[in-house]
Amino acid sequence: LKHIPPRKEIPAHRPSGLAARREMSFQLHLHGLSYELRVSADDGALHLDLEEHDGGQLWMGDFSAQYVEEITRKTGSFKKFALFVQMLEAALGDESESVFVDVLTYADLQALKSRKAGADGACAAPPAPTKDKRYVILTYASQYDRVHYPLPLSPEGLSEPQQLQRVVARLQRENAELRSRVEVIAESGQAVASPGIEVLRRQAADAQRE
C-alpha cells in the first residue's frame, strides 16, 4: 500500500521573524462565490488583497505585526506574527486540519459573534461603510477550543479600465496554472486522451479566449 504522509500540524513555537518576504495567491470558493486571495508578508506587515471573480469587486487590508499580535491577544489565544502567517498559509493551502479560512460580511461576522456568545438578539444596524467590508476569518481549532481571528478588508473603488486589467491578469494566471497542470499530468504518463486532460485543456482554452 502506498504510504500517505499525515497533514502538517501547526507547531507550538516558531522563531519570531519571517525569513524572507512571501507572496502567494489562492483560489477560494465559499458561500457560492469565487475569490482570489493574494497574500504578501514580510517581517513587519501582512497585506491581503481579495477579489471576487464575478463582480470584479476588490477588498484590501494592511496589518502590522503589532496589530496582528494584538488581535490574537484579544482572543485569549496569543500567536506571534510569524506563526500567525504560517497558520494562514497552512489554512489557505489546505495543509492542516487544525486551521481554515472563511470570508464573511459584517452581518455574517456579527452572527458568528452572537453564536459564540450564546446571544439570540438581533444586532444593531452598522454604518453603511462597514456593511461593504469583508472579513477574512482565520480559525484555529484545537482539541478543546476553537478560536476565530478576524482580518477586516476595506472595499477599493476601481475604474472600469482597472477592473478589466485585473480580470485579464487573473485570467492569464489561471490559464498558466491550467496549462501547467495539463503538462504535469501528461508528463506523469497518463493517457493524453483521458477525460481529466481534456477537461483541463478545455478550461485553459476557455480562459485564453476570455
Rosetta constraint file for C-alpha pairs under 8 A:
AtomPair CA 7 CA 95 HARMONIC 5.89 0.50
AtomPair CA 7 CA 96 HARMONIC 5.48 0.50
AtomPair CA 7 CA 97 HARMONIC 7.20 0.50
AtomPair CA 8 CA 95 HARMONIC 5.83 0.50
AtomPair CA 8 CA 96 HARMONIC 5.25 0.50
AtomPair CA 9 CA 96 HARMONIC 5.83 0.50
AtomPair CA 9 CA 97 HARMONIC 7.72 0.50
AtomPair CA 9 CA 98 HARMONIC 7.33 0.50
AtomPair CA 10 CA 87 HARMONIC 6.82 0.50
AtomPair CA 10 CA 96 HARMONIC 7.29 0.50
AtomPair CA 10 CA 98 HARMONIC 7.61 0.50
AtomPair CA 13 CA 83 HARMONIC 7.47 0.50
AtomPair CA 14 CA 82 HARMONIC 7.27 0.50
AtomPair CA 14 CA 83 HARMONIC 6.14 0.50
AtomPair CA 15 CA 82 HARMONIC 7.21 0.50
AtomPair CA 16 CA 80 HARMONIC 6.36 0.50
AtomPair CA 16 CA 81 HARMONIC 6.93 0.50
AtomPair CA 16 CA 82 HARMONIC 5.67 0.50
AtomPair CA 16 CA 83 HARMONIC 7.60 0.50
AtomPair CA 17 CA 43 HARMONIC 5.44 0.50
AtomPair CA 17 CA 81 HARMONIC 7.61 0.50
AtomPair CA 17 CA 82 HARMONIC 5.61 0.50
AtomPair CA 18 CA 42 HARMONIC 6.20 0.50
AtomPair CA 18 CA 43 HARMONIC 4.96 0.50
AtomPair CA 18 CA 82 HARMONIC 5.68 0.50
AtomPair CA 19 CA 43 HARMONIC 7.51 0.50
AtomPair CA 20 CA 42 HARMONIC 6.25 0.50
AtomPair CA 20 CA 43 HARMONIC 7.34 0.50
AtomPair CA 21 CA 40 HARMONIC 7.20 0.50
AtomPair CA 21 CA 41 HARMONIC 5.64 0.50
AtomPair CA 21 CA 42 HARMONIC 4.32 0.50
AtomPair CA 21 CA 43 HARMONIC 7.24 0.50
AtomPair CA 22 CA 39 HARMONIC 7.74 0.50
AtomPair CA 22 CA 40 HARMONIC 5.36 0.50
AtomPair CA 22 CA 41 HARMONIC 5.21 0.50
AtomPair CA 22 CA 42 HARMONIC 6.35 0.50
AtomPair CA 23 CA 38 HARMONIC 7.36 0.50
AtomPair CA 23 CA 39 HARMONIC 5.63 0.50
AtomPair CA 23 CA 40 HARMONIC 4.26 0.50
AtomPair CA 23 CA 41 HARMONIC 6.66 0.50
AtomPair CA 24 CA 38 HARMONIC 5.75 0.50
AtomPair CA 24 CA 39 HARMONIC 5.19 0.50
AtomPair CA 24 CA 40 HARMONIC 6.41 0.50
AtomPair CA 25 CA 36 HARMONIC 6.85 0.50
AtomPair CA 25 CA 37 HARMONIC 5.71 0.50
AtomPair CA 25 CA 38 HARMONIC 4.31 0.50
AtomPair CA 25 CA 39 HARMONIC 6.18 0.50
AtomPair CA 26 CA 36 HARMONIC 5.68 0.50
AtomPair CA 26 CA 37 HARMONIC 5.20 0.50
AtomPair CA 26 CA 38 HARMONIC 6.35 0.50
AtomPair CA 26 CA 92 HARMONIC 6.68 0.50
AtomPair CA 26 CA 93 HARMONIC 7.62 0.50
AtomPair CA 27 CA 34 HARMONIC 7.31 0.50
AtomPair CA 27 CA 35 HARMONIC 5.88 0.50
AtomPair CA 27 CA 36 HARMONIC 4.68 0.50
AtomPair CA 27 CA 37 HARMONIC 6.40 0.50
AtomPair CA 28 CA 34 HARMONIC 5.69 0.50
AtomPair CA 28 CA 35 HARMONIC 5.02 0.50
AtomPair CA 28 CA 36 HARMONIC 6.09 0.50
AtomPair CA 28 CA 37 HARMONIC 7.19 0.50
AtomPair CA 29 CA 33 HARMONIC 5.65 0.50
AtomPair CA 29 CA 34 HARMONIC 4.48 0.50
AtomPair CA 29 CA 35 HARMONIC 6.34 0.50
AtomPair CA 30 CA 34 HARMONIC 6.46 0.50
AtomPair CA 30 CA 35 HARMONIC 7.95 0.50
AtomPair CA 30 CA 102 HARMONIC 7.15 0.50
AtomPair CA 30 CA 103 HARMONIC 7.13 0.50
AtomPair CA 33 CA 52 HARMONIC 7.35 0.50
AtomPair CA 33 CA 53 HARMONIC 7.84 0.50
AtomPair CA 33 CA 54 HARMONIC 7.97 0.50
AtomPair CA 34 CA 52 HARMONIC 6.00 0.50
AtomPair CA 34 CA 53 HARMONIC 5.64 0.50
AtomPair CA 34 CA 54 HARMONIC 7.40 0.50
AtomPair CA 35 CA 50 HARMONIC 6.67 0.50
AtomPair CA 35 CA 51 HARMONIC 5.44 0.50
AtomPair CA 35 CA 52 HARMONIC 4.46 0.50
AtomPair CA 35 CA 53 HARMONIC 5.53 0.50
AtomPair CA 36 CA 50 HARMONIC 5.85 0.50
AtomPair CA 36 CA 51 HARMONIC 5.26 0.50
AtomPair CA 36 CA 52 HARMONIC 6.61 0.50
AtomPair CA 36 CA 53 HARMONIC 7.18 0.50
AtomPair CA 37 CA 48 HARMONIC 6.91 0.50
AtomPair CA 37 CA 49 HARMONIC 5.70 0.50
AtomPair CA 37 CA 50 HARMONIC 4.56 0.50
AtomPair CA 37 CA 51 HARMONIC 6.51 0.50
AtomPair CA 38 CA 48 HARMONIC 5.84 0.50
AtomPair CA 38 CA 49 HARMONIC 5.02 0.50
AtomPair CA 38 CA 50 HARMONIC 6.46 0.50
AtomPair CA 39 CA 46 HARMONIC 7.41 0.50
AtomPair CA 39 CA 47 HARMONIC 5.87 0.50
AtomPair CA 39 CA 48 HARMONIC 4.93 0.50
AtomPair CA 39 CA 49 HARMONIC 6.58 0.50
AtomPair CA 40 CA 46 HARMONIC 5.97 0.50
AtomPair CA 40 CA 47 HARMONIC 5.21 0.50
AtomPair CA 40 CA 48 HARMONIC 6.73 0.50
AtomPair CA 41 CA 45 HARMONIC 5.74 0.50
AtomPair CA 41 CA 46 HARMONIC 4.44 0.50
AtomPair CA 41 CA 47 HARMONIC 6.22 0.50
AtomPair CA 41 CA 85 HARMONIC 7.58 0.50
AtomPair CA 42 CA 46 HARMONIC 6.77 0.50
AtomPair CA 43 CA 65 HARMONIC 7.66 0.50
AtomPair CA 43 CA 82 HARMONIC 7.48 0.50
AtomPair CA 44 CA 64 HARMONIC 5.95 0.50
AtomPair CA 44 CA 65 HARMONIC 5.11 0.50
AtomPair CA 45 CA 62 HARMONIC 7.13 0.50
AtomPair CA 45 CA 63 HARMONIC 5.58 0.50
AtomPair CA 45 CA 64 HARMONIC 4.27 0.50
AtomPair CA 45 CA 65 HARMONIC 5.20 0.50
AtomPair CA 46 CA 62 HARMONIC 5.89 0.50
AtomPair CA 46 CA 63 HARMONIC 5.09 0.50
AtomPair CA 46 CA 64 HARMONIC 6.27 0.50
AtomPair CA 46 CA 65 HARMONIC 7.19 0.50
AtomPair CA 46 CA 85 HARMONIC 7.94 0.50
AtomPair CA 47 CA 60 HARMONIC 7.51 0.50
AtomPair CA 47 CA 61 HARMONIC 5.76 0.50
AtomPair CA 47 CA 62 HARMONIC 4.55 0.50
AtomPair CA 47 CA 63 HARMONIC 6.30 0.50
AtomPair CA 48 CA 60 HARMONIC 5.60 0.50
AtomPair CA 48 CA 61 HARMONIC 5.25 0.50
AtomPair CA 48 CA 62 HARMONIC 6.59 0.50
AtomPair CA 48 CA 153 HARMONIC 7.72 0.50
AtomPair CA 49 CA 58 HARMONIC 7.21 0.50
AtomPair CA 49 CA 59 HARMONIC 5.99 0.50
AtomPair CA 49 CA 60 HARMONIC 4.59 0.50
AtomPair CA 49 CA 61 HARMONIC 6.72 0.50
AtomPair CA 50 CA 58 HARMONIC 5.69 0.50
AtomPair CA 50 CA 59 HARMONIC 5.11 0.50
AtomPair CA 50 CA 60 HARMONIC 6.19 0.50
AtomPair CA 51 CA 56 HARMONIC 6.28 0.50
AtomPair CA 51 CA 57 HARMONIC 5.68 0.50
AtomPair CA 51 CA 58 HARMONIC 4.51 0.50
AtomPair CA 51 CA 59 HARMONIC 6.47 0.50
AtomPair CA 52 CA 56 HARMONIC 5.29 0.50
AtomPair CA 52 CA 57 HARMONIC 5.33 0.50
AtomPair CA 52 CA 58 HARMONIC 6.56 0.50
AtomPair CA 53 CA 57 HARMONIC 7.66 0.50
AtomPair CA 53 CA 167 HARMONIC 7.88 0.50
AtomPair CA 56 CA 163 HARMONIC 6.31 0.50
AtomPair CA 56 CA 167 HARMONIC 7.13 0.50
AtomPair CA 57 CA 155 HARMONIC 7.60 0.50
AtomPair CA 57 CA 156 HARMONIC 7.71 0.50
AtomPair CA 58 CA 155 HARMONIC 5.85 0.50
AtomPair CA 58 CA 156 HARMONIC 5.54 0.50
AtomPair CA 58 CA 157 HARMONIC 7.47 0.50
AtomPair CA 59 CA 133 HARMONIC 7.37 0.50
AtomPair CA 59 CA 134 HARMONIC 6.98 0.50
AtomPair CA 59 CA 153 HARMONIC 5.37 0.50
AtomPair CA 59 CA 154 HARMONIC 5.11 0.50
AtomPair CA 59 CA 155 HARMONIC 4.27 0.50
AtomPair CA 59 CA 156 HARMONIC 5.53 0.50
AtomPair CA 60 CA 153 HARMONIC 4.93 0.50
AtomPair CA 60 CA 154 HARMONIC 5.47 0.50
AtomPair CA 60 CA 155 HARMONIC 6.55 0.50
AtomPair CA 60 CA 156 HARMONIC 6.81 0.50
AtomPair CA 61 CA 151 HARMONIC 7.78 0.50
AtomPair CA 61 CA 152 HARMONIC 6.70 0.50
AtomPair CA 61 CA 153 HARMONIC 4.72 0.50
AtomPair CA 61 CA 154 HARMONIC 6.39 0.50
AtomPair CA 63 CA 67 HARMONIC 6.02 0.50
AtomPair CA 63 CA 68 HARMONIC 6.42 0.50
AtomPair CA 64 CA 68 HARMONIC 6.36 0.50
AtomPair CA 65 CA 69 HARMONIC 6.20 0.50
AtomPair CA 65 CA 81 HARMONIC 5.49 0.50
AtomPair CA 66 CA 70 HARMONIC 6.09 0.50
AtomPair CA 66 CA 81 HARMONIC 7.71 0.50
AtomPair CA 67 CA 71 HARMONIC 6.31 0.50
AtomPair CA 68 CA 72 HARMONIC 6.47 0.50
AtomPair CA 68 CA 81 HARMONIC 6.40 0.50
AtomPair CA 68 CA 84 HARMONIC 7.92 0.50
AtomPair CA 69 CA 73 HARMONIC 6.12 0.50
AtomPair CA 69 CA 78 HARMONIC 6.80 0.50
AtomPair CA 69 CA 79 HARMONIC 6.18 0.50
AtomPair CA 69 CA 80 HARMONIC 5.94 0.50
AtomPair CA 69 CA 81 HARMONIC 5.86 0.50
AtomPair CA 70 CA 74 HARMONIC 6.24 0.50
AtomPair CA 70 CA 78 HARMONIC 7.97 0.50
AtomPair CA 71 CA 75 HARMONIC 6.67 0.50
AtomPair CA 71 CA 149 HARMONIC 6.79 0.50
AtomPair CA 71 CA 150 HARMONIC 7.79 0.50
AtomPair CA 72 CA 76 HARMONIC 6.78 0.50
AtomPair CA 72 CA 77 HARMONIC 5.81 0.50
AtomPair CA 72 CA 78 HARMONIC 4.65 0.50
AtomPair CA 72 CA 79 HARMONIC 5.85 0.50
AtomPair CA 72 CA 149 HARMONIC 6.53 0.50
AtomPair CA 73 CA 77 HARMONIC 5.99 0.50
AtomPair CA 73 CA 78 HARMONIC 4.44 0.50
AtomPair CA 73 CA 79 HARMONIC 7.32 0.50
AtomPair CA 74 CA 78 HARMONIC 7.72 0.50
AtomPair CA 75 CA 147 HARMONIC 6.94 0.50
AtomPair CA 75 CA 148 HARMONIC 7.52 0.50
AtomPair CA 75 CA 149 HARMONIC 7.42 0.50
AtomPair CA 77 CA 147 HARMONIC 7.25 0.50
AtomPair CA 79 CA 83 HARMONIC 6.26 0.50
AtomPair CA 79 CA 84 HARMONIC 5.98 0.50
AtomPair CA 80 CA 84 HARMONIC 6.21 0.50
AtomPair CA 81 CA 85 HARMONIC 6.32 0.50
AtomPair CA 82 CA 86 HARMONIC 6.30 0.50
AtomPair CA 83 CA 87 HARMONIC 6.14 0.50
AtomPair CA 84 CA 88 HARMONIC 6.22 0.50
AtomPair CA 85 CA 89 HARMONIC 6.19 0.50
AtomPair CA 86 CA 90 HARMONIC 6.14 0.50
AtomPair CA 87 CA 91 HARMONIC 6.12 0.50
AtomPair CA 87 CA 99 HARMONIC 6.68 0.50
AtomPair CA 88 CA 92 HARMONIC 6.18 0.50
AtomPair CA 88 CA 99 HARMONIC 7.70 0.50
AtomPair CA 88 CA 100 HARMONIC 7.79 0.50
AtomPair CA 88 CA 101 HARMONIC 7.64 0.50
AtomPair CA 88 CA 138 HARMONIC 6.65 0.50
AtomPair CA 89 CA 93 HARMONIC 5.93 0.50
AtomPair CA 90 CA 94 HARMONIC 5.87 0.50
AtomPair CA 90 CA 95 HARMONIC 4.84 0.50
AtomPair CA 90 CA 96 HARMONIC 5.91 0.50
AtomPair CA 90 CA 99 HARMONIC 7.10 0.50
AtomPair CA 90 CA 100 HARMONIC 7.95 0.50
AtomPair CA 91 CA 95 HARMONIC 6.32 0.50
AtomPair CA 91 CA 96 HARMONIC 6.41 0.50
AtomPair CA 91 CA 99 HARMONIC 5.07 0.50
AtomPair CA 91 CA 100 HARMONIC 4.39 0.50
AtomPair CA 91 CA 101 HARMONIC 5.95 0.50
AtomPair CA 91 CA 138 HARMONIC 7.65 0.50
AtomPair CA 92 CA 100 HARMONIC 6.88 0.50
AtomPair CA 92 CA 101 HARMONIC 6.52 0.50
AtomPair CA 94 CA 100 HARMONIC 7.45 0.50
AtomPair CA 96 CA 100 HARMONIC 7.95 0.50
AtomPair CA 98 CA 140 HARMONIC 5.75 0.50
AtomPair CA 98 CA 141 HARMONIC 4.99 0.50
AtomPair CA 98 CA 142 HARMONIC 6.37 0.50
AtomPair CA 99 CA 138 HARMONIC 7.03 0.50
AtomPair CA 99 CA 139 HARMONIC 5.49 0.50
AtomPair CA 99 CA 140 HARMONIC 4.59 0.50
AtomPair CA 99 CA 141 HARMONIC 6.16 0.50
AtomPair CA 100 CA 138 HARMONIC 5.96 0.50
AtomPair CA 100 CA 139 HARMONIC 5.43 0.50
AtomPair CA 100 CA 140 HARMONIC 6.93 0.50
AtomPair CA 101 CA 136 HARMONIC 6.86 0.50
AtomPair CA 101 CA 137 HARMONIC 5.55 0.50
AtomPair CA 101 CA 138 HARMONIC 4.75 0.50
AtomPair CA 101 CA 139 HARMONIC 6.24 0.50
AtomPair CA 102 CA 136 HARMONIC 5.86 0.50
AtomPair CA 102 CA 137 HARMONIC 5.12 0.50
AtomPair CA 102 CA 138 HARMONIC 6.77 0.50
AtomPair CA 103 CA 134 HARMONIC 6.70 0.50
AtomPair CA 103 CA 135 HARMONIC 5.58 0.50
AtomPair CA 103 CA 136 HARMONIC 4.71 0.50
AtomPair CA 103 CA 137 HARMONIC 6.11 0.50
AtomPair CA 104 CA 108 HARMONIC 5.42 0.50
AtomPair CA 104 CA 109 HARMONIC 6.09 0.50
AtomPair CA 104 CA 134 HARMONIC 5.73 0.50
AtomPair CA 104 CA 135 HARMONIC 5.11 0.50
AtomPair CA 104 CA 136 HARMONIC 6.58 0.50
AtomPair CA 104 CA 137 HARMONIC 7.28 0.50
AtomPair CA 105 CA 109 HARMONIC 6.23 0.50
AtomPair CA 105 CA 131 HARMONIC 7.10 0.50
AtomPair CA 105 CA 132 HARMONIC 7.60 0.50
AtomPair CA 105 CA 133 HARMONIC 6.46 0.50
AtomPair CA 105 CA 134 HARMONIC 4.94 0.50
AtomPair CA 105 CA 135 HARMONIC 6.21 0.50
AtomPair CA 106 CA 110 HARMONIC 6.24 0.50
AtomPair CA 106 CA 130 HARMONIC 6.88 0.50
AtomPair CA 106 CA 131 HARMONIC 5.69 0.50
AtomPair CA 106 CA 132 HARMONIC 7.76 0.50
AtomPair CA 106 CA 133 HARMONIC 6.58 0.50
AtomPair CA 106 CA 134 HARMONIC 6.68 0.50
AtomPair CA 106 CA 135 HARMONIC 7.26 0.50
AtomPair CA 107 CA 111 HARMONIC 6.23 0.50
AtomPair CA 107 CA 131 HARMONIC 7.53 0.50
AtomPair CA 108 CA 112 HARMONIC 6.22 0.50
AtomPair CA 109 CA 113 HARMONIC 6.25 0.50
AtomPair CA 109 CA 135 HARMONIC 7.61 0.50
AtomPair CA 110 CA 114 HARMONIC 6.12 0.50
AtomPair CA 110 CA 123 HARMONIC 7.10 0.50
AtomPair CA 111 CA 115 HARMONIC 6.18 0.50
AtomPair CA 112 CA 116 HARMONIC 6.22 0.50
AtomPair CA 113 CA 117 HARMONIC 6.12 0.50
AtomPair CA 114 CA 118 HARMONIC 5.85 0.50
AtomPair CA 114 CA 119 HARMONIC 4.90 0.50
AtomPair CA 114 CA 120 HARMONIC 6.68 0.50
AtomPair CA 114 CA 121 HARMONIC 7.97 0.50
AtomPair CA 115 CA 119 HARMONIC 6.17 0.50
AtomPair CA 115 CA 120 HARMONIC 7.55 0.50
AtomPair CA 126 CA 130 HARMONIC 6.26 0.50
AtomPair CA 126 CA 131 HARMONIC 6.65 0.50
AtomPair CA 127 CA 131 HARMONIC 6.80 0.50
AtomPair CA 128 CA 132 HARMONIC 7.06 0.50
AtomPair CA 129 CA 133 HARMONIC 7.16 0.50
AtomPair CA 132 CA 154 HARMONIC 7.30 0.50
AtomPair CA 132 CA 155 HARMONIC 6.45 0.50
AtomPair CA 133 CA 152 HARMONIC 6.81 0.50
AtomPair CA 133 CA 153 HARMONIC 5.67 0.50
AtomPair CA 133 CA 154 HARMONIC 5.00 0.50
AtomPair CA 133 CA 155 HARMONIC 6.02 0.50
AtomPair CA 134 CA 152 HARMONIC 6.07 0.50
AtomPair CA 134 CA 153 HARMONIC 5.22 0.50
AtomPair CA 134 CA 154 HARMONIC 6.77 0.50
AtomPair CA 134 CA 155 HARMONIC 7.81 0.50
AtomPair CA 135 CA 150 HARMONIC 6.07 0.50
AtomPair CA 135 CA 151 HARMONIC 5.40 0.50
AtomPair CA 135 CA 152 HARMONIC 4.52 0.50
AtomPair CA 135 CA 153 HARMONIC 5.80 0.50
AtomPair CA 136 CA 150 HARMONIC 5.90 0.50
AtomPair CA 136 CA 151 HARMONIC 5.14 0.50
AtomPair CA 136 CA 152 HARMONIC 6.56 0.50
AtomPair CA 136 CA 153 HARMONIC 7.48 0.50
AtomPair CA 137 CA 148 HARMONIC 6.31 0.50
AtomPair CA 137 CA 149 HARMONIC 5.56 0.50
AtomPair CA 137 CA 150 HARMONIC 4.54 0.50
AtomPair CA 137 CA 151 HARMONIC 6.23 0.50
AtomPair CA 138 CA 148 HARMONIC 5.82 0.50
AtomPair CA 138 CA 149 HARMONIC 5.06 0.50
AtomPair CA 138 CA 150 HARMONIC 6.47 0.50
AtomPair CA 138 CA 151 HARMONIC 7.99 0.50
AtomPair CA 139 CA 146 HARMONIC 6.93 0.50
AtomPair CA 139 CA 147 HARMONIC 5.59 0.50
AtomPair CA 139 CA 148 HARMONIC 4.47 0.50
AtomPair CA 139 CA 149 HARMONIC 6.17 0.50
AtomPair CA 140 CA 146 HARMONIC 5.73 0.50
AtomPair CA 140 CA 147 HARMONIC 5.21 0.50
AtomPair CA 140 CA 148 HARMONIC 6.54 0.50
AtomPair CA 141 CA 145 HARMONIC 6.01 0.50
AtomPair CA 141 CA 146 HARMONIC 4.32 0.50
AtomPair CA 141 CA 147 HARMONIC 6.40 0.50
AtomPair CA 142 CA 146 HARMONIC 6.09 0.50
AtomPair CA 158 CA 162 HARMONIC 5.83 0.50
AtomPair CA 158 CA 163 HARMONIC 6.07 0.50
AtomPair CA 159 CA 163 HARMONIC 6.25 0.50
AtomPair CA 160 CA 164 HARMONIC 6.19 0.50
AtomPair CA 161 CA 165 HARMONIC 6.14 0.50
AtomPair CA 162 CA 166 HARMONIC 6.26 0.50
AtomPair CA 163 CA 167 HARMONIC 6.21 0.50
AtomPair CA 164 CA 168 HARMONIC 6.12 0.50
AtomPair CA 165 CA 169 HARMONIC 6.13 0.50
AtomPair CA 166 CA 170 HARMONIC 6.06 0.50
AtomPair CA 167 CA 171 HARMONIC 6.13 0.50
AtomPair CA 168 CA 172 HARMONIC 6.15 0.50
AtomPair CA 168 CA 210 HARMONIC 7.93 0.50
AtomPair CA 169 CA 173 HARMONIC 6.30 0.50
AtomPair CA 170 CA 174 HARMONIC 6.18 0.50
AtomPair CA 171 CA 175 HARMONIC 5.95 0.50
AtomPair CA 171 CA 207 HARMONIC 5.83 0.50
AtomPair CA 171 CA 208 HARMONIC 7.26 0.50
AtomPair CA 171 CA 210 HARMONIC 7.36 0.50
AtomPair CA 172 CA 176 HARMONIC 6.15 0.50
AtomPair CA 172 CA 207 HARMONIC 7.39 0.50
AtomPair CA 172 CA 208 HARMONIC 7.12 0.50
AtomPair CA 173 CA 177 HARMONIC 6.19 0.50
AtomPair CA 174 CA 178 HARMONIC 6.14 0.50
AtomPair CA 174 CA 204 HARMONIC 7.76 0.50
AtomPair CA 174 CA 207 HARMONIC 7.17 0.50
AtomPair CA 175 CA 179 HARMONIC 6.18 0.50
AtomPair CA 175 CA 203 HARMONIC 7.88 0.50
AtomPair CA 175 CA 204 HARMONIC 5.06 0.50
AtomPair CA 175 CA 205 HARMONIC 7.75 0.50
AtomPair CA 175 CA 207 HARMONIC 5.60 0.50
AtomPair CA 175 CA 208 HARMONIC 6.27 0.50
AtomPair CA 176 CA 180 HARMONIC 6.12 0.50
AtomPair CA 176 CA 204 HARMONIC 7.83 0.50
AtomPair CA 177 CA 181 HARMONIC 6.24 0.50
AtomPair CA 178 CA 182 HARMONIC 6.26 0.50
AtomPair CA 178 CA 200 HARMONIC 6.24 0.50
AtomPair CA 178 CA 201 HARMONIC 7.47 0.50
AtomPair CA 178 CA 203 HARMONIC 7.22 0.50
AtomPair CA 178 CA 204 HARMONIC 5.51 0.50
AtomPair CA 179 CA 183 HARMONIC 6.26 0.50
AtomPair CA 179 CA 200 HARMONIC 7.65 0.50
AtomPair CA 179 CA 201 HARMONIC 7.25 0.50
AtomPair CA 179 CA 204 HARMONIC 6.28 0.50
AtomPair CA 180 CA 184 HARMONIC 6.19 0.50
AtomPair CA 181 CA 185 HARMONIC 6.17 0.50
AtomPair CA 181 CA 200 HARMONIC 7.65 0.50
AtomPair CA 182 CA 186 HARMONIC 6.06 0.50
AtomPair CA 182 CA 197 HARMONIC 6.11 0.50
AtomPair CA 182 CA 200 HARMONIC 6.30 0.50
AtomPair CA 182 CA 201 HARMONIC 6.88 0.50
AtomPair CA 183 CA 187 HARMONIC 6.01 0.50
AtomPair CA 184 CA 188 HARMONIC 6.23 0.50
AtomPair CA 185 CA 189 HARMONIC 7.19 0.50
AtomPair CA 185 CA 190 HARMONIC 6.47 0.50
AtomPair CA 185 CA 197 HARMONIC 7.30 0.50
AtomPair CA 186 CA 190 HARMONIC 5.78 0.50
AtomPair CA 186 CA 191 HARMONIC 7.13 0.50
AtomPair CA 186 CA 192 HARMONIC 6.05 0.50
AtomPair CA 186 CA 197 HARMONIC 7.67 0.50
AtomPair CA 190 CA 194 HARMONIC 7.39 0.50
AtomPair CA 192 CA 197 HARMONIC 6.28 0.50
AtomPair CA 192 CA 198 HARMONIC 7.89 0.50
AtomPair CA 193 CA 197 HARMONIC 6.56 0.50
AtomPair CA 193 CA 198 HARMONIC 6.53 0.50
AtomPair CA 194 CA 198 HARMONIC 6.45 0.50
AtomPair CA 195 CA 199 HARMONIC 6.15 0.50
AtomPair CA 196 CA 200 HARMONIC 6.33 0.50
AtomPair CA 197 CA 201 HARMONIC 6.16 0.50
AtomPair CA 198 CA 202 HARMONIC 6.16 0.50
AtomPair CA 199 CA 203 HARMONIC 6.22 0.50
AtomPair CA 200 CA 204 HARMONIC 6.13 0.50
AtomPair CA 201 CA 205 HARMONIC 6.11 0.50
AtomPair CA 202 CA 206 HARMONIC 6.08 0.50
AtomPair CA 203 CA 207 HARMONIC 6.15 0.50
AtomPair CA 204 CA 208 HARMONIC 6.18 0.50
AtomPair CA 205 CA 209 HARMONIC 6.28 0.50
AtomPair CA 206 CA 210 HARMONIC 6.35 0.50
